[in-house]
Amino acid sequence: MTIFAPTSESHEQEAPPAGRPRRRRRLGMGPFVVLAFVALCGYLVGGFLRFTEEVNLLARPTAFAAADGIVVLTGGAWRIDHAINLLKEGRGRRLLISGVNPDTSVDALAKLTDTDRTWFDCCVDIDYAALNTVGNAEIAGRWAREQGFRDLILVTSDYHMPRSLIEFDRVGNIRSVTPYAVRRDDLWRNEQMPSAPGLRVLASEYVKLIAARFLSTVGIVGKESVSTRVAHLAP
């Protein structure tokens, strides 16, 4: 029987040369991308749950003191009615209705809210200039400065309140803003859980809230927030 001694060539095939490190398999970026995506999704979902809870709590009645003026943002059911009731209760000296459609007259607002026109003549200002929430805050700031007001009550829908407070926080001459959130009952089920339409509204508003927080952090103000077509207030 013949025994073949291993040759130097066979040794080279079995083991790498001394002093030469073995190559390690590189891990791709895939796992890290997946982990980052999962973390981002968790952050957004958690933030949405906190946002939903905040909106639910905002609409619950709480005691609050009177302020210099009241500002109501148009765009939601019963907002103006609640704001006028606050004015009648003496919670503020004047009321600003911000973001009114230019084709809506004072008489139409009085009829819509079943309010005597004398209230509008004495104590209500109408803003036709604001095009969005940023514009609402800008016009409210001008109005408060002209009236000498420092403390305001802000009236808007419950889901819209968190983003509105961010925009009003930009206004330097306003000292305090007390939120008065108007609840939309069709968006909630059993006083706690959002309905199907409510989830859609809350999700849409949550995306806008994230954008508003980002723009506020970097100091960017949206353009075209105020129209030059104004009644009662100068642009």
N, C-alpha and C positions, 0 to 999 in steps of 0.2 A: 504494500500500500504506500502510495506516494503522498507525502505531506508537503503542501506548498507553504512556504514561509510568506508572511505578509510583506508586501513590497511597500516602498515609501509612497507609491501612488495611492495604494489602498488606505494608508493612514491619513492622507490628505482628504480623502473622501469621507472618512469616519469622523474626524474632528477638525475644527478650524485651527489654523496656525496659532502658535502661542503669541500672546500680546495683541491679538485682533479681537475686539469685542463683538459679541453676537448682536445682530440687528433685532431690535424690539419692534413689535407690531404697533403702529401708531393708531391711537384712538381718534376717530373722526370727530367733527364738531356736532354731529347729530344728537348725541345724548344731552349735551349742554343746551342746544337749541330747544330740545323737548322740555328740559327742566325749566328753562327760562319762560317758555310758553305756558307751562302749567302754573308757575308762580304768578305770572301776569294774570292769568285767568282767575286764580284764587284771589288775587288782590282786587280785581274788578268785581267779582261776585260778592266778596265781603263788603266792598264799598257800596255796592248797590243795596245790600241788605241793611247797612247802616243808614243809607239815604232814605230808604223806605220807612224805617223806624222813626227817623227824624221828622219826615213829612207827617207821619201819623200823629206824632206827639205835638207838632206845631198847631194842628187844628183843634186841639183840646182847649177849652176856655180856661184862661188864667186871669187873675186880677192884674191890672196894670194902671199906672198913673196917667193923668192927662199930659199932653205935650203941647208944644207951641202950634204945630200944624199937623194936618193929616194929608197923606198922599195915597191915592188909589191908582193902581195900574189897570188899564182896561184890557179886555181879552178873555175874561172868564165870567161865568154866570154869577150873579148876585154880588159881585165885588163892589160896584158903585152903591148898591142899596145898603150894604153894611157900612160903607164909609160915610154915607149921609146920615145914617143912624148914629154913628159915633159923633158926627158934627152936632147933631141935635141934642145929644147927651152932654155936650160941652167938653168933649175929650180933646178938642183942639179949637183954635180961634178961626182958622180958615181951612178950606179943603182944596187940594189940587187934584183934578182928574186928568191924568197924564196918558197920552197916546190915543186921543179921541180921533175917530175918522173925520176928515175935513168936511164931509158932507152931512155930519150930524150937528144939528143946531142945539142951542141951549133949551129951547122949547121942547125939542124931541127928548132930550135927557130928562127934563122935568116930568114929561108925560111917562117916559119909560120907567122911571123910579117912583112915580106917583107922589111927587114932591112939589110943594108950592113953589112957584117961580121966584118968590121973594127970597127964598133961601139961596138960590143961585145968584140973585142980584146983590145980595149983601156979603156972602161969605164963601162963594165958590169961584175958583179960577179954572179955566179950561185950557189944556195944552193940546194943540193939534200937531206939534212938531216932532215929538218922539216917534221914532220908527221901530225901536226895539227896546229891550231892557236896559241896554247901555244908555240909550237916549233918554229913557225914563229917569234914570239916576242923574244924568247931566242937567236936564230941565228942572228936576226937583231941587238940585243944588242951586241953580240960578234963582228959582222961585224963593227958596228959603233965605238966600242972601238978601234979596230985595225986600222981603218981609221982616227981616231981622230975626228969623227963626233959627234955633240951634237944635231943638229936639223935635223929632217927627214920629208919627205913627204910620207905618207902612201897611197898606191893605192890598193883598193879592191872593191868588189861589194857593192852597197848601203846597202843592207840588212845585209851584213857581217861586216860593219864598226863599229857599236856600240860595238859589242863583241871584235873586234880586238883592239879597243882603250883601253878597259879594260885590255887586256893582255899586250899591249905595255906599259901601265902605271906602270906595275910591274918592268920594266927595269930601274934600278936606274941611269945608265950612260947616258940615253937619256933625254935631257932637254925639248924638245918640239916635238910634232908629229902633223903635219898638215894633216887633212884628205882630200883625193881626192877620192870621191866615184864615181864608175862607175855604171850608171843606166842600169838596165835590163828592156827594154821597154815592153817585153812580160809579165812582172809581174804587169803592171799598166794599168789602163783604164782611158782615158780622163785626163791623167797627175796627177790625184788626188787619185782615188780609185783603190785598188788592184784588179787584175783580179782573177779568180778562181784559176789558178795555183799560182798566187802571194800570195793569202791568205794561201795556204798550205806551201809555202816557208817561209813566214813571221811567221806563227805559229810555225813551226819547229825551226826557228832561235830564236824566242822569248823564247822558252823553254831553248835553249842553253844559251841565254843571262842571264836568271834568275840563271841558274846553275853557270855560270861564275862569276856573282856578289856574289853569296853565297860563292864560293870557295875563291874569292878574299878577302871577308870580314873576313873569318876565317883563311886566310893565307895558304890555301892548294893549292899546284901546282900539276896538273895532271902528272902521270907517263907516260913513253914511248912517250914523245913528240918529241924526237930527235933521229934519227937513227945514228948508228956509221958509216954508209956508206955515206961519204961526199966527195964532189968535190969542190975545191977552198977554202973551209973553214975548219979549224981543228975542231974536235968535242969538 
